[in-house]
Amino acid sequence: MAGKPHYAVGLDAGSRRTRLAICVLESGRLRLVGYGAAESDGWTKGDITDQRAVADSISRALGDAEASSGIPVESAVVGIGGPRVRGANARGVLDMGYLREIEQRDVSRVVERAARVQLLDDRMLLQLFPQDFVVDEHPGHRDPRNMLASRLEVNVHLITGSIQQHTTLIGAVNQAHVMVEETVFEPLAACYAAVLPDERREGVAVVDIGAHSTGMVVYYGDAMHLASTMRVCGDHFTRDLAQALCLGFDEAELVKMEYGSALANSCQDNIHVELPSPETRQRRETTRRFVSQVLEARAHELFQFIRSELSRIGMEHALLGGVFLTGAAARLPDLCDVAEGVLQCQTRFGLAAGIRDWPDELNDPEWAVAAGLAMYSAKLRAKTEHEREAVGWLARVLK
């Protein structure tokens, strides 16, 4: 008799659109069985300002996903991002007293000590990632177990967030009648979906460009070296156009999506663009090159900021695996070319990989976060099932 199927759900509650992916775990592999998306409400500059409106957005995306899959969703792994999420390095130290073999409990204790960093008010720990272990002052060890030592240290990278925003997000998801399994930093989820382990070892950066904020994670040699957020985001591109062309925000967004490019040199100057105008005003025009010049200036600013973040950790020339762009705002034409020019490394879209029956319409960088969250949910469920089986086996032995 076949066992109960294990469903893995990823919920990307973005500030512009809410996306939800439902997968089923079959023989160690994920298969997509349903998805849904809805316009988001209740967000201002990356923060939740109306919890009920966010819950309603989640409910609409949830309804579409349940209708397409025929599966009721009870729980999900939820993405968290925005300017209030930050990364920081920390260190844990364990004096073992005398020379002996390092055990798993020693590794767990030193990591726990690294996690006890004193956080500011309204800050909480979201995730912790060991970078390397120092065994009797010899650094660079990934797994110190079974080594002889009297002192063990660990360097870790912490991802922290706002307690208030985290609580508000969980409350919104609960109001939509969904239980939160875990919250995961959105660029980390995108990396989980779009980047292979071998690519992470070569050094990669995943840049998730959303409507209200941009997040980034940097990996090198299996270890996370940086988690960062920046306020330069998709809406900045649109607001620049609105100001330069004297348009409303929605009209500027239409111009950006239809005519925009991040490289002005790729546009022909003789192509004129008719601007949206009220019926009472005379028709106005501008050139496509001017539209792209405005967008190119903001794109350069974004990637210069990313370059400075990479320089801060000494990795501006270490990304042999390249840069992956995810998020809806990453779809701006020629944005990858600007990134390559500024960062001096290969750049490509981060697309979900490894999920069976993933449709062509979801082969888009805006779906990478939802896919990664579903993968993370599957990982949690597989771990829980393994522990349950181990306990069951022990019970049968001791019976």
Secondary structure by P-SEA (a helix, b strand, c coil): ccccbbbbbbbbccccbbbbbbbbbcccbbbbcccbbbbbccccccccccaaaaaaaaaaaaaaaaaacccccccccccccccccccbbbbbbbbccccccccaaaaaaaaaaaacccccccccccccccccccccccccccccccccccbbbbbbbbbbbbaaaaaaaaaaaaaacccccccccaaaaaaaccccaaaaaabbbbbbbccccccccccccccccccccccccaaaaaaaaaaaacccaaaaaaaaacccccccccccccbbbbccccccccbbbbbaaaaaaaaaaaaaaaaaaaaaaaaaaccccccccbbbbbcccccccaaaaaaaaaacbbbbbbccccccccccccccccaaaaaaaaaaaaaaaaaaaaaaaaaaaaaaaac
